[in-house]
């Protein structure tokens, strides 16, 4: 049986059960976790992402296979080591993909669709970064060079994505000792927060250890309830604006800001919120302002 089909066969009933349970819980407890417009916008965005992913899949496989022929070594003789190493390495590389998506405005313009929901429920896990399939594979080229086959790289990514979707929930609180190793719902709630303290934190997909190693970890705090969405919310479900609103903002800045070529470069490839005149601020600048006030 094809492994991708097996993943779909396993994951679909899991999604149906947990989303149905969360929806029912939200309804009977009057939590308001779901809205019709929010639900359909999540479905729409993941459909765009999946469609684009399917369109470029053959190209991506050929690129990864091309680099695989120049591999440095192989772990194929030890299957357990092979798969453990693949998952660990892919999770590490995904951390950097995700971190750059947050720290470079050009890529943030693609990733922001995942963060623009002011709701936080399991279907937000499907609210995909529409254009990410066009460049995600670049981060995984080192995996091919280290002897991992393209089909295995794709399978490992899809498998860890299942875990990544399931952490988009408000119904699970602290998971005890698991909080020290894995990305948990608590960690990922922080990641989706627009609170200044929570901006650009907890980038991991499967393991939280990368955030702890590289300084992007933030614990969810009782005294700081998470406010979901963006620092400036888009306030629209328009199908084009949801996808392109940050690109529009970039073009607007380039057109109207009186700045030199280097500064224009900053508006495209600098961190989100960067400005040459301080009219808008990055997450780091916002945090420093809060610290200085305290």
N, C-alpha and C positions, 0 to 999 in steps of 0.2 A: 504493500500500500504506500502511495506517495506520502512523504513525511509532512508536506505542507497541508495536504488534504486531511491527514490524521490530526494535525494541530487544530484545524478548523472544526473537525468532528468532535474533538475534546473540548475546545474552548467555547463553542457556541452554546451548548447547554449550561456551561458554567456561567457565562454572561447572562443568559436568560434567567437563571435562578437568582443570582445575586442582585441583578438590576431589578427584577420583579420584587424581591424581598425588600430592597431599599425603598422602592417606590411605594410599596404597601405600608412599610414602617412610617415613611414620611406622611402618608395620607392619614393613617389612624392616629398618629401623634401630632398631626397638624404642624409639621416641621417646615413645610414649604420648600423642600429641597429641589423640586422639579417644577418647571413651567413648560407649557406646550411649545412656545417659541424657542426656548432654550434647547429643548429636546430635539426639535427639528433642525435647528442651526448646527447642533453637534453631528447629526446624521448627514447633513449636507456637506459639512467640512471634511468629514472622514471619507465620504464618497468621492470628493474631488481628489483627496490625497491617494486613496486606493486606486482610482482611475489612472492618475499620473504615475503611480508606482508600477502598475501593470504595463504602461506604455514604455517605460524606460528599463524594465527589468532585464530584457535580453541584452541591451547595451551594457548595463551594469555587470551582468554575469560575464560578458566577454572581456570587459576591462579587468575584473578581478582575476579571471582565468589567465589573462595575458601576464599579469604580475606573478601569478602562482608558478608559472614555468621558470621563474628566476628565484624561487624560494631558497632561503639560506639553509634550511634543514626541515625535517618532517618528524612529527610525533605519531604518525599513523600506526606504528607498531604497538603502541600502548594506548588503546582506545579510551580508557578512563582518563588518563593524563591528557590526552588530546582534547576531550570535551570539557574537562575542568579548566584547562589552560585557555581554551577558546572562549568560554563564557567569562572568565576573569578578564582576559585581555580585551574582549569586545566591550565589556561593561566599563572598563577603564577608558577606552577610546570614546565610548558614548559620552562619558562624563565631560570630556574635552569638547566634543561636538556640541553638547548642550550648553556648556559654559561659554563657548564662543558665540553661540546663538543669542546669549544674553548680553555679552559684552561688546559685540560688534553690531552696529545699527543695521547694516546691510542684511545680516542674517536674522537679526531681531525682527525685521520687517516680514520675514517668512514665518518665524516662530510665534509672533505675537498673537496669531489667531488662536493658539492653544490657551493663551492666558486671558483672552478678552471676555470670557464668561464671568459674570458676577455671581453665578451659581457654582456650587461644587458638589458634584455627585458622580456616580460611576460612569455615566454617559459622557462626562467631560473628558474622560480618558480617551474617548474616540474623537475628540475635537482636535483634529490633527493639524500640524504645521504643513499646509498644503504643498508648498514647493520644496520641502525637505528632501524628497526622493531624488531631486536633481543634483544634490551635492553630498548627501549623507555618505555615499559609498567611498568618497575620497578619504574619509577618516579610517575606513576599514581596509584600505590598500596594504598597510603594514601587516595585517593579518594574513593576507595572501602571500606576502613575502616571507612570513614566518611559517609557511607550510600548511595553512588552513584553506581548504577548498571553498570555492565561491558558494556552492550549494549549502555547505555546512555553516558558513558565515551568515547566510540569509536565514537559515533555520534557527540558529542560535539567537539572532536578533528578534525573530518573530516570537520565539518562546519566551524571551525575557520581556517582550512587549506585553504579553499576557499578564505577567506580574505587574508591570508598570501601569496597566489600566486599572487593575484591582485596588490600587492604593488611592484612587480618587474617591474618597468617601469621608463623610463626617460622622458616620455611625460607629466607627471603631476608634477607640481612644488609645491608651497606652498599651503596648504589647510586651512590656517587661524587658527581659534580657535581649529580645530580638531587636530592640531599639538601638543597641550598640553595634549591630552588624548590618542589618538590612534596611533598605528604605521602607518606611512604614507609612500608613495613612497620616499619622501625626507629622512626620517629616515632610510629606508631600503637601499637606495643607499649608505649611509654612511657605513652601515653594510657590504656591499660588496666591500668597498674600500680597496685597498692595501696601501693607504697613511698611514704613520706611525701614524698620528693624528687620523685616523679612525679605526685602528685595534682593533678588539674585542669590538666594541661598538654597542649599540642598538640591544639587544638580544631578545626583546619581539616579540610575534607573533601578538597579538591583541591590547594590551595596552602598551603604552610607559611609563606608570607610574612606572613600576618595574625598568626600567633602571634609572629613575630619583631618585628612592628611594635607589638603591644599587650602584650608582656611575658608571654606564656604559653608560650613555647618552652622545651623541655628536651631536650637530646640524650640518647640512650641511652648509658649508661656501662658499660664493661666491668666496673668494680668494683662496680656496683650492678645485679645481675641482676633482671629484672622478676619481681615476684610478682603474678600475675593474680588478679582478683577485687576484693572490697570490703575496706575496713579491718576490718570485721566481717562475715564471710561468712554467708549465710543458711542454708547447709548443708541445703538441701531442694530437691527437684524437684516439690513439690506444685504443681499447675497454678494454683491460686488464690494461694498464698503467693508464688510467683515474681512475680506481677503486682502484688499488693496489699500486700506486706510493709512497704514504706516508708510507705504511707498508714496502715497499722495503727500504726506507730511514732509518726506524727504525732498521731493521735487519742489514743494512750496518753500522750504528753507533755502534750497539752492537758488531759487528764482528771486526771492525777496531779500535775503540777507546780504548786506553789504560787507563782503569779506573777501580775502585773497584766496588763491587757488589751494593753498595748504589748509586753510580753514574750511573751504568747501569739501575737501577730502575728509575732514573731521566730521562733517555733517552726514557723510555717507558711511564711513568706516570707523568712526569713533564710537564710544559707548552711547547707548540711548540716553537722551537728555543732554548730551554735550552741546554747548553753544560757545561761540567765540566771545560773546559779550556778557555771559552769565545770566541771560534772560531765561534759560532753562537749565536744569541741573541733572547730573548723573546720580545714580543711587549712592555712590560713594560720597559725593558732595552733600547730598541730603543727609546721610548718616553723620557726616562730620559736623554739619550745622546743629543737629540734635545733640551731639556730644558736647559741642561748645556751649550750648545753652544750659546744659546740665553742669 
